[in-house]
Amino acid sequence: MSLSVRSVDLVGVGLNATDTVIAVDHYPERGSKIGYRDETVMPGGQVASTVVACAHWGLSARYVGKLGDDDAARLHAREFERAGVEAQIVNVAGAASHKSLILVDHDGERTVLGRRDPRLTLRPEEIRREWIVNARALHVDGYDTAAATLAATWAREAGVPVISDIDEPYPGVEALLEKIDYLIVSRDFPCALMGETDYAKALLAMHERFGNILSATTLGPGGVLAFDGKQFHYSAAFNVPVVDTTGAGDTFHAGFIFGLLQGWSLDRIMEYSCAAAARNCMFTGARGGLGTVAEIEAIVATTPRHSAPAYVTPLLAIPA
């Protein structure tokens, strides 16, 4: 395990996975037998993919995570090296690295089956403060909640902004949410966390409770909705031919971090992030269609948008 503490633009602490993407014509019914069109093995995982995407666009990056000692671990090591990402990996002898089986149906929607050895839980004592504070931004997904919370605490103390990609209310996640500056979560997270059925109320309650700079939810083809403490902001998703939605959220978060570190306005950051996610959906895999900055900006400039969900439009009319 390298002891490098060079300064980087981004450090990510969280999940990696080796994805087996299986293309099917339709999602199988229970008890049925169906054929599949294709099978592809490639690296993925929420934080790992976000970090690689940012490196692809020119940011210097570090990834902190845990792997087994198998072929999957070696695949990740090669990919991090190829992408120029400094990998601070804890390897567990005899453990199988995290794997996902991903069924992708005819319209690109994916269903994920995951397997993770409990020995791969990253523990707080396995990370170093120097890895975290020598960065311009920290990205966490909350899965290894205790380690992520410690990393976010160190970042907050050092004035390093923290961005999140959280899709489940993991036990103890509230302590982590208090340390996050840009709380970007999945569509169902606010209602699940706050015990609310009204989407807007849940998002507002989450923002008030945890005091983040920005609270936002990705909405899949519905785009992204954010609240900055004064008003709602919205960016519609781009209407592109979808091959595979695997990694769309990971790429969105990468776009957000990239724009944030460029000093862009929030509206431009959200547009770029949606366009980056859209381009990745045009290809297979979590990192299959990252594209260049110019290609993503071309989507912003030329591609039509999906319509906003019905509940979004009234929120945007609320005065600041």
Buried (B, 14 or more C-beta within 10 A) or exposed (E): EEEEBEEBBBBBBBBBBBBBBBBBEEBBEEEEEEEEEEEBEBBBBBBBBBBBBBBBBEBBBBBBBBBBBBEBBEBBBEBBEEBEBBBBBBBBEEBBBBBBBBBBBEEBBBBBEEEBBEEBBBEBEBBBBEBBBBBBBBBBBBBBBBBBBBBBBBBBEEEBBBBBBBBBBBEEBBEBBBBBBBBBBBBBBBBBBBEBEEBBEBBBBBBEBBEBEBBBBBBBBBBBBBBBEEEBBBBBBBEBEBBBBBBBBBBBBBBBBBBBBEEBEBEBBBBBBBBBBBBBBBBBBBBBBBBEBEEBBBBBEEBEBBEBBEEBEEBEEEEE
